[in-house]
Amino acid sequence: VQEDITSKVVAAIASISAGVIARVTLGQARGKPPRELSAYACTIRANEIMSSGYSVASHLAIRTCLEAAIAAEPEYAAAWAMLSWMHTLEYSQGYNAQSGPDARERALAAAHRAIELAPANPMARFAMARASYLMRDLEVFYAEAAHALRLNPHEPFLLGNLGNWLAFSGRWDEGIAMV
């Protein structure tokens, strides 16, 4: 019971999608150009866009911000994880296509880097789950989704997205329960 309560309190305070810290940082970051955001503020802004909807313009702004963030702070795993997500949107939505390697390959590479830097970061594991899902590697997807949820079982963003993808991959009852 104590561990469950602790996990829920941490989610309420530090959750990247709904925590108090993220909301305060987001409020400070709104209206600033991406080049003026810290790496943390950029990841929070990326999360807001991930949670509230995308556009071609918002995708490009956040991808640009994340690329600048990892150039300035190459050891920041959360920025790598979010950049992986932006690459998956390039693939799945056709946003701001870049030449070179397939967007899914760039997503996998960014997710691998995030995990290398922070193996216990649930967003890094989420990024690998998403990239693996799009590569149709369901074995890795299931393993990484389970790992992300073990690390942060009360994160709404993880529950909603991973639940949808689990349902779409054939694990309907498990996915719907999470959503």
Buried (B, 14 or more C-beta within 10 A) or exposed (E): EEEEEEBEEBBEEBBBBBBEEBBEBBEEBEEBEBEEBBBBBBBBBBBBBBBEEBEEEBBBBBBBBBBBBBEEBEEBBBBBBBBBBBBBBBBBBEBBEEEEEEBBBBBBBBBBBBBEBBEEBBBBBBBBBBBBBBBEBBEBBBBBBBBBBEBBBBBEBBBBBBBBBBBEBEBEEBBEEBE
